[in-house]
């Protein structure tokens, strides 16, 4: 969904408009009826990559040079860390329950 607002409304309701963008809405900003800027949510792939970096799944240096999720390299396994995906998911669920 796209909403068009004058710059004055952006100035007066910036927080509300940013919340709408964070929820997935696109907001077009106008000045004197002319489009001057667009606020849009981040690319979903970029958001996933940032989440992977934040959780330590992807090396930040690798993420910066990757051209997309297909290029990322996982971090080397830590000693004692589960190696099977099902073990990783189980560990994550146990962590959430705590």
PEZI-V392468 format. One record per residue. N is the residue number from 1. RES is the residue in three letters. SS is DSSP state (H for helix, E for strand, C for the rest). Layout:
[[N,RES,SS] [N,RES,SS]]
This chain:
[[1,UNK,C] [2,UNK,E] [3,UNK,E] [4,UNK,E] [5,UNK,E] [6,UNK,E] [7,UNK,H] [8,UNK,H] [9,UNK,H] [10,UNK,H] [11,UNK,H] [12,UNK,H] [13,UNK,C] [14,UNK,H] [15,UNK,H] [16,UNK,H] [17,UNK,H] [18,UNK,H] [19,UNK,H] [20,UNK,H] [21,UNK,H] [22,UNK,H] [23,UNK,C] [24,UNK,C] [25,UNK,C] [26,UNK,E] [27,UNK,E] [28,UNK,E] [29,UNK,E] [30,UNK,E] [31,UNK,E] [32,UNK,C] [33,UNK,C] [34,UNK,E] [35,UNK,E] [36,UNK,E] [37,UNK,E] [38,UNK,E] [39,UNK,E] [40,UNK,C] [41,UNK,C] [42,UNK,C] [43,UNK,C] [44,UNK,H] [45,UNK,H] [46,UNK,H] [47,UNK,H] [48,UNK,H] [49,UNK,H] [50,UNK,H] [51,UNK,H] [52,UNK,H] [53,UNK,H] [54,UNK,H] [55,UNK,C] [56,UNK,C] [57,UNK,C] [58,UNK,E] [59,UNK,C] [60,UNK,H] [61,UNK,H] [62,UNK,H] [63,UNK,H] [64,UNK,H] [65,UNK,H] [66,UNK,C] [67,UNK,C] [68,UNK,C] [69,UNK,H] [70,UNK,H] [71,UNK,H] [72,UNK,C] [73,UNK,C] [74,UNK,E] [75,UNK,C] [76,UNK,C] [77,UNK,C] [78,UNK,C] [79,UNK,C] [80,UNK,C] [81,UNK,C] [82,UNK,C] [83,UNK,C] [84,UNK,C] [85,UNK,H] [86,UNK,H] [87,UNK,H] [88,UNK,H] [89,UNK,H] [90,UNK,H] [91,UNK,H] [92,UNK,H] [93,UNK,H] [94,UNK,H] [95,UNK,H] [96,UNK,H] [97,UNK,H] [98,UNK,C]]
